[in-house]
Amino acid sequence: MPQVPILMPQLGESIAEATIMQMLVKPGDTVQADQEVFEVETNKAVMGVTTICGGTIVSLDVSAGETVPVGAIMGIIEATEEEVERSGATPLGEGCTPAPVPTPAAEKNAAQDGAHFRTEGEFREGLPGGGRHKPLGEGGRGLPVPMGQRGSRFLSPRIRARMDELGITEADMAYVIGTGPNGRITIDDFESFINYVDGWPSHQASPMRRSVASSMQRTWRRPIASCGRPIFMAPIVLHRKNHPKKPGITLYFLRALALALAEAPECAGYMVGGRILTPRRIDLGVAVQVTDGVMVPVMRNVNEHTLDELIDEYNKVVKQARDRRLDSAYQGGGIATVSNFGGFGLTDATPMPLPSESLILGVGAVQKVPVWSDEVECFLPVEQAKIVASFDHRVVDGGDVGRLMLRIAHYLEHPEFL
């Protein structure tokens, strides 16, 4: 009987691998077509891997906790000729071979999630891509170490080879004390550092945590600036109180940002070489806190749908994100994100945009503050929240973002236009 492989599918535009979380079948089990047989975790969500055809599980070639590249064989199904023909599956030996394991060079130059842009300006070749590092084995790193002279930026090929072996980045090397000439880091300095941190309590970072760490490191390579202003919240609070579906507070800000960006899309532009890419669509992300990280589902064409039209979709994607089962239609491609840190009681914070975006809008907690009234000539208690926009200063200036925030404030203080 034909044997059909179960392959690790491409679970997202920039996803090269996934970690096996749970084995849902065992050898000898009978499965149906499209039956979920593995639960896997990517750096974006927990997803299921399904069978392409029905049959009997002959073997499972992976185990829980193992990280598997896209295209690799995870198991074998024995199926009938009729089932293979019905499903269109390709049996082993008929042109179905596992994809090669990505090389470090290929991973380093892998493209990040994209968005829909038009361009202006000069283009330059040789643009850097994003990358991923192999996780460090047992033993912590990046933990507090005694203060001392920081090592030179020069790292020998031998040290770099050890860094690649352990998954250590140049940012981690800031903790290493250099004892060589002019503070240069020697191989002995490096090994002493590794031995030192191996004595600290540690645990393996989850794929989600590693993804957040990688994203924030790439973000900090750009000149990120921030500015903020207060927003009168009474109109939103009243509008929400009288609305039968009680829209989430974050949705008001998402919709206001979408309308403001539709008028000034250059504020969410993205610099590539000498070009500034201007968004063609207003696809916005919303930051959702999950265990050990943050997920950012992306809603499409937010400016083209009213607040009422967005409520059900917003509630659905937020639930999917919290459950870490986000539909691929809501993954990647955003041009800006809204982060409601006010949900944690924070009144002020500096949100950081994703590496593939140049703008993020943060929302603080609602406060009652005294505001002077010229009409009654006294201070009155007013409900306010602070919004903070962080942006890539190469793309726009503070004045541009200030005007964008004025537009956002106008829509938020007149929610009937949302």
Secondary structure, DSSP 8 states (H G I E B T S, - for coil): --EEEEE----STT--EEEEEEE---TT-EE-TT-EEEEEE-SS-EEEEE-SS-EEEEEE---TT-EEETT-EEEEEE--HHHHHHHT---TTSS--------HHHHHT-------EEEEE---S------------SS--S-------B--S---HHHHHHHHHHT--TTGGGG-B--SGGG---HHHHHHHHHHHTTS------HHHHHHHHHHHHHTTS-EEEEEEEEE-HHHHHHHHH-TT---HHHHHHHHHHHHHHH-GGGG-EEETTEEEEESS--EEE-EEETTEEE--EES-GGGS-HHHHHHHHHHHHHHHHTT---GGGSS--SEEEE-GGGGT-S-------TT-SEEEEE---EEEEEEETTTTEEEEEEEEEEEEEEETTT--HHHHHHHHHHHHHHHT-GGG-
